[in-house]
Amino acid sequence: MPNTRSAAKRMRSNEWRHAQNLGVRSELETRWKKLVALSQKKGEPNDGGLKERARILVSKLDKAAVHGVIPYGRADRKKARIAKLLSKK
């Protein structure tokens, strides 16, 4: 239990930020899984929007790293894996 008003406010803001960050991380993971699934499909005409989805995911990874939701290294690693997926297709 916090002892001061400022500590109480900090707890409330931390809870709110934690909830926001969970949502962002969940969205990133969902987009990653959908991108991998789409890249493994055979015979997709016009790559099924794979490049556009990859572009959006890279943008969201960068934004999450800038805001401190995920570390920069993790964002860079995911972006490298996305580039590897696209080069295979």
BATISE-386599 format. One record per residue (C-alpha): y, z, x; residue number from 1; residue in one letter. Coordinates in Angstrom, 3 decimals, padded with zeros to 6 digits. Each point is the difference from the previous one (the first is absolute). Layout:
BEGIN
<y=Y z=Z x=X pos=NUM code=A>
...
end
This chain:
BEGIN
<y=000.000 z=000.000 x=000.000 pos=1 code=M>
<y=003.415 z=-000.906 x=001.406 pos=2 code=P>
<y=002.404 z=002.793 x=000.852 pos=3 code=N>
<y=003.279 z=-001.898 x=-000.340 pos=4 code=T>
<y=001.496 z=-002.472 x=-002.450 pos=5 code=R>
<y=000.120 z=-002.699 x=002.667 pos=6 code=S>
<y=-003.688 z=000.521 x=000.794 pos=7 code=A>
<y=-000.829 z=-000.286 x=-003.704 pos=8 code=A>
<y=001.941 z=-003.247 x=-000.250 pos=9 code=K>
<y=-001.713 z=-001.304 x=003.131 pos=10 code=R>
<y=-003.394 z=000.712 x=-001.584 pos=11 code=M>
<y=000.979 z=-001.870 x=-003.147 pos=12 code=R>
<y=001.288 z=-002.997 x=001.928 pos=13 code=S>
<y=-003.102 z=-000.036 x=002.215 pos=14 code=N>
<y=-002.252 z=-000.044 x=-003.069 pos=15 code=E>
<y=001.962 z=-002.897 x=-001.483 pos=16 code=W>
<y=-000.045 z=-001.977 x=003.272 pos=17 code=R>
<y=-003.718 z=000.685 x=000.435 pos=18 code=H>
<y=-000.695 z=-001.455 x=-003.457 pos=19 code=A>
<y=002.141 z=-003.071 x=000.764 pos=20 code=Q>
<y=-001.722 z=-000.565 x=003.336 pos=21 code=N>
<y=-003.450 z=000.261 x=-001.569 pos=22 code=L>
<y=000.944 z=-002.779 x=-002.390 pos=23 code=G>
<y=001.232 z=-002.227 x=002.811 pos=24 code=V>
<y=-003.121 z=000.600 x=002.099 pos=25 code=R>
<y=-002.214 z=-000.689 x=-003.004 pos=26 code=S>
<y=001.801 z=-003.285 x=-000.681 pos=27 code=E>
<y=-000.354 z=-001.051 x=003.646 pos=28 code=L>
<y=-003.726 z=000.720 x=-000.008 pos=29 code=E>
<y=-000.517 z=-001.850 x=-003.297 pos=30 code=T>
<y=001.905 z=-003.050 x=001.241 pos=31 code=R>
<y=-001.994 z=000.059 x=003.268 pos=32 code=W>
<y=-003.350 z=000.104 x=-001.851 pos=33 code=K>
<y=001.027 z=-002.849 x=-002.315 pos=34 code=K>
<y=001.150 z=-002.093 x=002.966 pos=35 code=L>
<y=-003.310 z=000.513 x=001.811 pos=36 code=V>
<y=-001.967 z=-000.817 x=-003.151 pos=37 code=A>
<y=002.039 z=-003.151 x=-000.573 pos=38 code=L>
<y=-000.420 z=-001.105 x=003.605 pos=39 code=S>
<y=-003.795 z=000.273 x=-000.258 pos=40 code=Q>
<y=-000.253 z=-002.314 x=-003.004 pos=41 code=K>
<y=-001.439 z=-003.391 x=000.847 pos=42 code=K>
<y=001.409 z=-003.312 x=-001.184 pos=43 code=G>
<y=003.353 z=001.230 x=-001.239 pos=44 code=E>
<y=002.345 z=-002.939 x=-000.535 pos=45 code=P>
<y=003.437 z=000.588 x=001.521 pos=46 code=N>
<y=-001.199 z=003.355 x=001.445 pos=47 code=D>
<y=000.605 z=001.747 x=-003.357 pos=48 code=G>
<y=003.403 z=001.333 x=000.968 pos=49 code=G>
<y=-001.412 z=001.741 x=003.064 pos=50 code=L>
<y=003.033 z=-000.703 x=002.192 pos=51 code=K>
<y=002.435 z=001.209 x=-002.638 pos=52 code=E>
<y=-001.980 z=003.212 x=-000.545 pos=53 code=R>
<y=-000.151 z=000.538 x=003.743 pos=54 code=A>
<y=003.753 z=-000.486 x=000.308 pos=55 code=R>
<y=000.651 z=002.577 x=-002.711 pos=56 code=I>
<y=-002.420 z=002.484 x=001.557 pos=57 code=L>
<y=001.602 z=-000.368 x=003.440 pos=58 code=V>
<y=003.395 z=000.634 x=-001.549 pos=59 code=S>
<y=-001.243 z=003.116 x=-001.792 pos=60 code=K>
<y=-001.659 z=001.271 x=003.183 pos=61 code=L>
<y=003.257 z=-000.395 x=001.918 pos=62 code=D>
<y=001.952 z=001.761 x=-002.727 pos=63 code=K>
<y=-002.486 z=002.876 x=-000.136 pos=64 code=A>
<y=000.180 z=000.434 x=003.779 pos=65 code=A>
<y=003.807 z=-000.010 x=000.023 pos=66 code=V>
<y=000.078 z=002.670 x=-002.700 pos=67 code=H>
<y=-002.553 z=002.139 x=001.823 pos=68 code=G>
<y=-002.771 z=-000.307 x=-002.568 pos=69 code=V>
<y=-002.390 z=-001.350 x=002.642 pos=70 code=I>
<y=000.291 z=-000.087 x=003.802 pos=71 code=P>
<y=001.322 z=-003.143 x=001.691 pos=72 code=Y>
<y=-003.267 z=-000.414 x=001.903 pos=73 code=G>
<y=-002.046 z=-000.085 x=-003.184 pos=74 code=R>
<y=002.329 z=-002.608 x=-001.509 pos=75 code=A>
<y=-000.247 z=-002.126 x=003.151 pos=76 code=D>
<y=-003.787 z=000.284 x=000.051 pos=77 code=R>
<y=-000.279 z=-001.054 x=-003.659 pos=78 code=K>
<y=002.367 z=-002.929 x=000.596 pos=79 code=K>
<y=-002.135 z=-001.145 x=002.940 pos=80 code=A>
<y=-003.086 z=000.131 x=-002.206 pos=81 code=R>
<y=001.788 z=-001.999 x=-002.684 pos=82 code=I>
<y=000.908 z=-002.659 x=002.577 pos=83 code=A>
<y=-003.625 z=-000.090 x=001.118 pos=84 code=K>
<y=-001.140 z=-000.487 x=-003.622 pos=85 code=L>
<y=002.429 z=-002.859 x=-000.493 pos=86 code=L>
<y=-001.018 z=-001.726 x=003.222 pos=87 code=S>
<y=-003.647 z=-000.022 x=-001.113 pos=88 code=K>
<y=000.800 z=-001.601 x=-003.358 pos=89 code=K>
end
